[in-house]
Amino acid sequence: MACANIDKLQCQICGQAYESLVSHIVRGHKIEVSEYLSRFPDSCLVTLSVRKRMADAWTQDAKDRVSDRQRDT
């Protein structure tokens, strides 16, 4: 299922809303993410805005590592 472009995702267990459900599921409900997804297979775990921030951070980190390697040679 494609995740809609929304600000928060609702936990299917308790109804609370978060940008990312991963930590909430593991810490709050004491279950593995895989169990949550098996119970609620159409659920999204992170909002699209969080995915974009993570991708941007990863991309910047990769660029920094390349720059560091080039400087060190």
Order of alpha helices (4+ residues) and beta strands (2+ residues): beta-beta-alpha-alpha
